[in-house]
Amino acid sequence: MENNVDNNLVNHPYVTSYLLGVKIQFSLTDRELVVLQQLAFYGASNRSIGEVLGMSEKTAKNHMNNIKNKFDVRSCRMLQAILFRDVMTVLSDHKSR
């Protein structure tokens, strides 16, 4: 999997804070949060997520399905769109202060 994401964004304190809030709000497990980050920042497939996190593609898919159910969305693309919008909003709100 090619990494085109700026690590400054991934590790930005406001993004980290947002993701911890998401974890709490949607009752995500630690592993689900890591899977969600792979999808959100890298657009990773279940296969790629499995390879990066040392799990089978089927396990990654199960985690992804649990996450989509908790967010009440049907597709990974919709989940990505929600996260992208929210992360950009968080960064924009803090930049304008």
Backbone bond lengths (Angstrom), bond angles and torsions (degrees), N, CA, C in turn:
res aa  C-N    CA-C-N  psi(-1)  N-CA   C-N-CA  omega(-1)  CA-C   N-CA-C  phi
1 M - - - 1.452 - - 1.519 108.00 -
2 E 1.297 115.71 129.97 1.462 121.12 179.85 1.523 109.24 -82.57
3 N 1.310 116.03 136.70 1.464 121.90 -178.23 1.514 108.74 -102.65
4 N 1.332 117.12 102.89 1.461 122.38 179.10 1.520 112.26 -104.53
5 V 1.304 117.24 7.61 1.454 121.01 -174.35 1.515 109.81 -94.42
6 D 1.304 114.99 136.30 1.454 121.55 175.77 1.528 108.46 -70.22
7 N 1.316 117.29 120.35 1.461 120.48 -179.49 1.515 112.30 -62.56
8 N 1.332 117.72 -21.51 1.462 119.83 175.15 1.520 110.61 -63.40
9 L 1.330 116.87 -33.85 1.461 120.87 177.08 1.525 110.26 -72.97
10 V 1.313 116.50 -48.82 1.465 121.06 -177.78 1.523 110.68 -58.89
11 N 1.325 116.62 -39.70 1.462 121.14 -176.18 1.526 114.20 -98.47
12 H 1.329 116.46 8.26 1.466 120.38 -179.29 1.532 109.13 -61.51
13 P 1.328 118.13 135.13 1.468 120.38 -177.02 1.530 114.06 -57.74
14 Y 1.327 117.31 -36.51 1.468 119.35 179.65 1.524 111.21 -70.46
15 V 1.319 116.80 -35.12 1.465 120.56 177.38 1.523 109.48 -69.15
16 T 1.317 116.61 -42.67 1.460 120.71 177.30 1.522 110.78 -60.22
17 S 1.312 116.49 -44.28 1.458 121.46 178.39 1.531 111.06 -62.08
18 Y 1.339 116.12 -43.52 1.468 120.65 177.79 1.526 110.47 -59.01
19 L 1.334 116.74 -46.67 1.462 120.57 -177.69 1.523 111.55 -64.86
20 L 1.309 117.75 -36.59 1.463 119.45 176.03 1.524 110.69 -65.26
21 G 1.322 116.45 -36.98 1.466 120.18 175.10 1.518 112.02 -64.01
22 V 1.331 116.11 -40.25 1.466 121.24 177.33 1.527 109.67 -62.89
23 K 1.318 115.76 -43.01 1.470 120.71 179.67 1.521 110.46 -56.62
24 I 1.327 115.80 -45.68 1.466 120.40 -179.18 1.529 110.86 -70.64
25 Q 1.331 116.73 -48.63 1.472 121.40 -176.07 1.526 112.15 -58.74
26 F 1.335 116.90 -40.42 1.457 120.53 -175.24 1.529 112.72 -103.44
27 S 1.326 116.85 10.18 1.470 122.56 178.45 1.528 111.91 52.27
28 L 1.326 115.53 47.84 1.458 119.95 178.89 1.525 109.84 -81.16
29 T 1.320 115.49 144.06 1.460 119.80 172.30 1.527 108.06 -75.41
30 D 1.324 116.62 166.58 1.463 119.91 177.19 1.519 110.69 -57.86
31 R 1.318 116.64 -42.44 1.468 120.93 -178.40 1.527 110.78 -66.71
32 E 1.331 117.14 -40.82 1.468 120.25 177.68 1.527 110.47 -61.81
33 L 1.315 117.49 -38.03 1.457 120.26 178.69 1.525 110.82 -63.11
34 V 1.321 117.55 -42.12 1.462 120.96 179.36 1.536 110.21 -66.10
35 V 1.325 117.20 -40.20 1.469 121.12 176.59 1.521 109.69 -62.99
36 L 1.321 116.87 -43.52 1.461 121.76 178.52 1.526 111.31 -60.46
37 Q 1.320 117.54 -41.32 1.462 121.10 178.01 1.532 110.86 -62.60
38 Q 1.310 117.41 -39.87 1.465 120.72 178.70 1.528 110.22 -62.24
39 L 1.313 116.42 -41.18 1.465 120.14 178.41 1.518 110.57 -69.26
40 A 1.321 116.50 -47.43 1.461 120.66 -173.49 1.519 112.63 -65.44
41 F 1.316 117.70 -45.56 1.454 120.56 -172.72 1.519 113.79 -92.67
42 Y 1.316 116.56 -25.75 1.462 118.90 -175.08 1.519 113.54 -118.34
43 G 1.334 117.63 -8.20 1.458 120.34 -178.28 1.514 111.84 61.99
44 A 1.316 114.97 30.62 1.455 121.17 -172.00 1.528 112.35 -69.03
45 S 1.313 114.37 144.88 1.463 121.37 173.96 1.527 108.94 -80.95
46 N 1.321 115.92 167.10 1.465 119.66 177.46 1.523 110.59 -57.63
47 R 1.309 116.76 -40.17 1.467 120.82 179.55 1.530 110.23 -61.95
48 S 1.335 116.49 -48.20 1.470 120.42 -179.97 1.518 111.72 -63.94
49 I 1.318 116.12 -41.41 1.465 120.00 178.17 1.523 109.62 -60.26
50 G 1.322 116.13 -44.97 1.457 120.21 178.51 1.514 112.25 -59.28
51 E 1.329 116.06 -43.47 1.462 120.02 -179.53 1.526 111.19 -64.93
52 V 1.323 116.85 -45.79 1.466 120.95 -177.51 1.529 111.34 -66.61
53 L 1.321 116.67 -39.24 1.464 120.36 -173.97 1.527 113.26 -97.63
54 G 1.321 117.42 2.13 1.459 120.37 176.87 1.512 114.20 69.87
55 M 1.328 115.91 41.54 1.457 121.04 177.36 1.520 107.98 -134.04
56 S 1.310 116.49 166.17 1.457 119.44 178.69 1.529 110.00 -73.32
57 E 1.318 114.92 159.32 1.462 119.85 176.29 1.522 110.35 -59.27
58 K 1.333 117.06 -38.11 1.469 121.36 -179.85 1.532 110.99 -64.66
59 T 1.325 117.22 -40.46 1.469 120.46 177.65 1.522 110.55 -64.66
60 A 1.336 116.18 -43.24 1.465 119.91 177.22 1.527 110.21 -60.08
61 K 1.312 116.31 -42.26 1.470 120.84 179.14 1.529 110.51 -63.40
62 N 1.320 117.08 -41.47 1.475 120.28 177.94 1.528 111.01 -61.59
63 H 1.332 116.59 -44.04 1.468 120.27 176.91 1.532 109.92 -60.37
64 M 1.334 116.35 -44.66 1.465 120.61 -178.53 1.529 110.52 -62.77
65 N 1.314 117.05 -41.75 1.463 119.92 178.08 1.528 111.42 -63.50
66 N 1.328 117.09 -40.16 1.469 120.18 176.57 1.527 110.79 -62.06
67 I 1.324 116.25 -42.59 1.471 120.87 179.38 1.527 110.69 -63.26
68 K 1.328 116.87 -47.10 1.474 120.19 179.59 1.523 110.76 -60.56
69 N 1.321 117.21 -38.90 1.466 120.13 177.58 1.523 111.26 -64.42
70 K 1.318 116.68 -41.47 1.470 120.19 -179.58 1.529 111.46 -66.95
71 F 1.336 116.81 -32.57 1.467 121.42 177.73 1.527 111.99 -86.48
72 D 1.321 116.43 -8.77 1.460 123.38 -177.57 1.530 111.57 58.45
73 V 1.335 115.37 47.54 1.457 121.79 174.55 1.520 108.66 -125.34
74 R 1.334 115.51 158.98 1.452 119.67 -176.77 1.523 114.49 -98.89
75 S 1.315 116.54 -20.54 1.463 117.81 -174.16 1.530 111.50 -131.36
76 C 1.313 113.59 155.40 1.469 119.71 175.68 1.517 110.47 -66.30
77 R 1.314 117.93 -34.56 1.467 121.11 179.84 1.521 110.98 -63.77
78 M 1.320 116.88 -39.51 1.468 120.16 177.50 1.531 109.89 -65.56
79 L 1.303 116.03 -41.21 1.460 120.52 177.47 1.524 110.60 -61.90
80 Q 1.325 117.21 -44.01 1.464 121.35 176.48 1.519 111.28 -59.67
81 A 1.321 116.67 -43.08 1.469 120.82 -178.72 1.528 110.78 -62.73
82 I 1.315 116.52 -42.48 1.465 120.84 178.74 1.522 110.35 -62.22
83 L 1.314 116.09 -47.90 1.472 120.35 -178.14 1.521 111.28 -65.14
84 F 1.329 116.93 -42.54 1.459 120.61 179.28 1.524 110.14 -60.25
85 R 1.322 115.91 -48.10 1.464 120.64 179.09 1.521 110.98 -57.84
86 D 1.318 116.01 -47.37 1.464 120.17 -176.52 1.524 112.02 -67.19
87 V 1.324 117.34 -41.81 1.467 120.35 179.62 1.527 109.96 -65.10
88 M 1.310 117.29 -43.26 1.464 120.02 178.96 1.523 111.19 -64.25
89 T 1.328 116.87 -37.33 1.460 121.03 177.32 1.528 110.83 -64.79
90 V 1.316 115.98 -44.92 1.469 120.71 179.15 1.525 109.80 -59.43
91 L 1.307 116.91 -48.08 1.470 120.15 -178.68 1.518 111.44 -65.77
92 S 1.329 116.76 -40.14 1.461 121.01 179.78 1.522 111.30 -65.57
93 D 1.335 116.01 -42.12 1.468 120.60 179.47 1.523 110.87 -61.76
94 H 1.299 117.33 -41.54 1.454 120.11 -177.99 1.523 111.93 -76.85
95 K 1.306 117.00 -29.02 1.462 120.55 178.35 1.514 111.01 -70.26
96 S 1.334 116.69 -34.77 1.457 120.35 -176.33 1.532 113.05 -79.57
97 R 1.312 117.57 -4.15 1.479 120.44 -178.99 1.487 111.35 -82.60
